Structure formats: C-alpha cells, structure tokens
Amino acid sequence: MSTPTDHRSAPRRRGEELVDAILSAACQELIEVGYAKLSYESVARRSGASKVSIYRRWPTKPELVKSAAAHHAHIPQLPGEPSTLQADLRSVLGDVARQIDAPIGQLLRALMAASVAEQAPSMAELSWGMGPGLMRKVAEQAVARGELSDVPVGLVLSVPTDLIKQRFISYGIVNQEFIDDLVQLIVLPLWLGDKSSR
C-alpha cells in the first residue's frame, strides 16, 4: 500500500474544515489498518494537519476514534405525521441498519475486534445517539398519539437497538427482513403488552 501524501505544505485549514479533514482521515485509517495500528502520525499525514492540532482536540486515541466513527453516523429522523408506532420503528431502525451496512459498518467491525482485545472503547459507548435515546423519541411520539400510555423504561426501551447491535456482532449485517421481524414479532408485542401491565 502506498503511503498517503504529506499535505502539510498545502494552505492551512481551520475550524470545521480542519476537523472534517482530521476525522475523515481517521475514519479511513481505521478502515485500512484497524484500531491497534491507528496512529496520530498517520492521521496527521493523511489529513494534512499537525499532530499538535489533533492532540489538542482529542487528547487520547479512544476519544479520536469515537469522534471519527460518529463523524460518519447520523441520528435517524422520525417520519412526519401522520404516522404510527410501527411505521416509526421500521423507519428509524431501518435507517440504523442501512448505516451499519455502509462505511460506518466497516468502522464498527474494526472497533469490535479491538474492543474484544480491550484496546478500544466498548461497543456500549458507541451508539452515537442511536440507542435508548432514539427509542425514547419513538416512544414519546407514540405516547403523544395515544398508542402507548407511557414510555417504556430500562431493558424494554433498549431491546430494539440492543438486538440490532447483537445481530450485527453475530452476522455482520442487519437486513430489512430482520428489521421487519424485530418490529412485528418482538418490539410491538413487548411495548404494547407492557402498556397493559402498568
């Protein structure tokens, strides 16, 4: 593999442009060499930034890695009204599945391997807003429509995203068929059944 060109002689970038270049470079390095071999030197070389500017923003490698991976992620948006709990779940969980089937999935694979070896942040720290907080938004909208009496809590709330994460860890892919079954056979019965027991 050829060594990335050193662009430090190019015009200096600042602010968001510099941050974007650094995080994009870190993402590419993660995909190509993995967490263990990722270095500030390689990210600086690829991004054209100085190591000092990287260390100043992300003093530790786990902080840099979490920011780099989050750089590729976006928080799914709930569909506009009128909608239903089933439609909202299928939409946001489908968006999560599509993201982990894209470049962010490659990042997650690299981080999972390093996490197992205790070299990287645990997978529990890498939800990027797509964990229980996202499910709470879906549930709150369902409560506002009268489909749920209360927002589920604890394990009941986190089941959808926890099962997606487990599916990804086990099989490396989360397809639409899995999302449909997850919503129809597990989440809806669990959430709606939870309402009747309150």
C-alpha positions as CSV (number, residue, x, y, z in Angstrom):
1,M,0.0,0.0,0.0
2,S,1.4,3.4,-0.9
3,T,2.0,5.9,1.9
4,P,-0.5,8.8,1.9
5,T,0.9,12.0,0.6
6,D,2.1,14.5,3.2
7,H,-0.1,17.6,2.5
8,R,1.3,19.8,5.3
9,S,2.7,22.2,2.8
10,A,-0.8,22.9,1.5
11,P,-2.7,26.0,2.7
12,R,-3.7,25.7,6.3
13,R,-7.3,24.8,7.2
14,R,-9.0,25.9,10.3
15,G,-12.2,25.3,12.2
16,E,-14.8,22.8,10.8
17,E,-12.8,22.3,7.6
18,L,-9.8,21.1,9.6
19,V,-12.0,18.9,12.0
20,D,-13.7,17.4,9.0
21,A,-10.3,16.6,7.3
22,I,-8.9,15.0,10.5
23,L,-12.0,12.9,11.3
24,S,-12.3,11.7,7.6
25,A,-8.6,10.8,7.7
26,A,-9.1,8.9,11.0
27,C,-12.0,7.0,9.5
28,Q,-10.0,5.9,6.5
29,E,-7.1,4.9,8.7
30,L,-9.4,2.8,10.9
31,I,-10.9,1.0,7.9
32,E,-7.5,0.4,6.4
33,V,-5.3,-0.5,9.4
34,G,-7.6,-1.1,12.3
35,Y,-7.7,0.4,15.8
36,A,-4.4,-1.1,17.1
37,K,-2.3,0.3,14.2
38,L,-4.0,3.7,14.1
39,S,-1.6,6.5,15.0
40,Y,-1.7,10.2,15.4
41,E,1.2,10.4,12.9
42,S,-0.8,8.6,10.2
43,V,-3.9,10.6,10.7
44,A,-1.8,13.8,10.6
45,R,-0.1,12.8,7.4
46,R,-3.3,11.8,5.7
47,S,-5.3,14.9,6.8
48,G,-2.5,17.4,6.3
49,A,-2.9,18.5,9.9
50,S,-0.3,18.8,12.6
51,K,-0.2,16.2,15.4
52,V,-0.5,19.1,17.9
53,S,-3.8,20.2,16.4
54,I,-5.1,16.6,16.7
55,Y,-3.9,16.1,20.2
56,R,-5.4,19.4,21.3
57,R,-8.9,18.3,20.2
58,W,-8.6,14.6,21.0
59,P,-6.0,14.0,23.8
60,T,-6.5,10.2,23.7
61,K,-6.9,7.7,20.9
62,P,-10.3,6.4,22.2
63,E,-11.6,10.0,22.0
64,L,-10.4,10.4,18.5
65,V,-11.8,7.1,17.4
66,K,-15.2,7.7,18.9
67,S,-15.4,11.1,17.2
68,A,-14.2,9.7,13.9
69,A,-16.8,7.0,13.9
70,A,-19.5,9.4,14.9
71,H,-18.4,11.6,12.0
72,H,-19.9,9.0,9.7
73,A,-23.1,8.5,11.6
74,H,-26.3,10.5,11.7
75,I,-29.2,10.2,14.1
76,P,-32.3,8.8,12.2
77,Q,-35.2,11.2,12.0
78,L,-38.7,10.2,12.8
79,P,-41.2,10.3,9.9
80,G,-43.6,13.2,9.8
81,E,-47.1,12.9,11.0
82,P,-49.5,11.2,10.4
83,S,-47.6,8.1,11.4
84,T,-47.8,5.0,13.6
85,L,-45.6,3.3,16.1
86,Q,-44.9,0.5,13.7
87,A,-44.0,2.9,10.9
88,D,-41.7,4.9,13.1
89,L,-39.9,1.8,14.4
90,R,-39.5,0.5,10.8
91,S,-38.2,3.8,9.6
92,V,-35.7,4.6,12.3
93,L,-34.4,1.1,12.8
94,G,-34.2,0.6,9.1
95,D,-32.0,3.7,8.9
96,V,-29.8,2.3,11.7
97,A,-29.4,-0.9,9.7
98,R,-28.6,0.9,6.4
99,Q,-25.9,3.0,8.2
100,I,-24.1,-0.1,9.6
101,D,-24.2,-1.7,6.2
102,A,-22.3,1.4,4.8
103,P,-18.8,2.7,5.8
104,I,-19.7,3.0,9.4
105,G,-20.2,-0.8,9.5
106,Q,-16.5,-1.2,8.5
107,L,-15.6,1.1,11.3
108,L,-17.7,-0.9,13.7
109,R,-16.0,-4.1,12.7
110,A,-12.6,-2.7,13.3
111,L,-13.7,-1.3,16.7
112,M,-15.4,-4.6,17.7
113,A,-12.2,-6.5,17.1
114,A,-10.2,-4.0,19.1
115,S,-12.9,-3.9,21.8
116,V,-12.8,-7.6,22.3
117,A,-9.0,-7.3,22.8
118,E,-9.6,-4.4,25.3
119,Q,-7.8,-2.0,23.0
120,A,-10.7,0.3,22.2
121,P,-13.8,1.8,23.7
122,S,-16.5,-0.8,24.5
123,M,-19.3,-1.1,22.0
124,A,-21.7,0.1,24.6
125,E,-20.0,3.6,24.3
126,L,-20.5,3.7,20.5
127,S,-24.2,4.3,20.0
128,W,-23.9,7.8,18.5
129,G,-27.4,8.7,19.5
130,M,-28.9,5.5,18.0
131,G,-29.5,3.7,21.3
132,P,-32.1,4.1,24.0
133,G,-32.3,7.9,23.4
134,L,-33.6,7.3,19.9
135,M,-36.1,4.7,21.1
136,R,-37.3,7.1,23.7
137,K,-38.1,9.7,21.0
138,V,-40.1,7.0,19.1
139,A,-42.0,6.0,22.2
140,E,-42.7,9.6,23.2
141,Q,-44.3,10.2,19.8
142,A,-46.4,7.1,20.2
143,V,-47.5,8.3,23.7
144,A,-48.5,11.7,22.2
145,R,-50.6,9.8,19.6
146,G,-52.2,7.6,22.3
147,E,-50.7,4.4,21.1
148,L,-48.7,3.9,24.3
149,S,-49.7,5.0,27.8
150,D,-46.1,5.5,29.0
151,V,-42.6,5.5,27.6
152,P,-41.0,2.0,28.2
153,V,-38.0,2.1,30.6
154,G,-34.8,0.1,31.1
155,L,-34.3,-3.1,29.1
156,V,-37.7,-2.8,27.5
157,L,-36.8,0.5,25.9
158,S,-33.3,-0.6,24.8
159,V,-34.3,-4.0,23.3
160,P,-34.7,-2.8,19.7
161,T,-31.2,-1.3,19.4
162,D,-29.6,-3.9,21.6
163,L,-30.9,-6.7,19.3
164,I,-29.7,-4.8,16.2
165,K,-26.2,-4.5,17.8
166,Q,-26.2,-8.2,18.7
167,R,-27.3,-9.2,15.2
168,F,-24.5,-7.1,13.7
169,I,-21.9,-8.6,16.0
170,S,-23.1,-12.1,15.2
171,Y,-23.7,-11.9,11.5
172,G,-22.0,-8.6,10.3
173,I,-25.2,-7.4,8.6
174,V,-28.7,-6.3,9.5
175,N,-31.2,-6.5,6.6
176,Q,-34.7,-5.2,6.2
177,E,-36.2,-8.7,6.8
178,F,-34.6,-8.7,10.3
179,I,-35.9,-5.2,11.0
180,D,-39.4,-6.2,9.9
181,D,-39.4,-9.3,12.1
182,L,-37.9,-7.3,15.0
183,V,-40.6,-4.7,14.9
184,Q,-43.5,-7.0,14.3
185,L,-42.6,-10.0,16.4
186,I,-40.7,-8.5,19.3
187,V,-40.9,-4.7,19.8
188,L,-44.6,-4.1,19.2
189,P,-45.8,-7.0,21.4
190,L,-43.3,-6.1,24.1
191,W,-44.1,-2.3,24.1
192,L,-47.8,-2.7,23.6
193,G,-48.0,-5.6,26.1
194,D,-46.0,-3.5,28.6
195,K,-48.8,-0.9,28.4
196,S,-51.5,-3.3,29.6
197,S,-49.4,-4.4,32.6
198,R,-49.0,-0.8,34.0
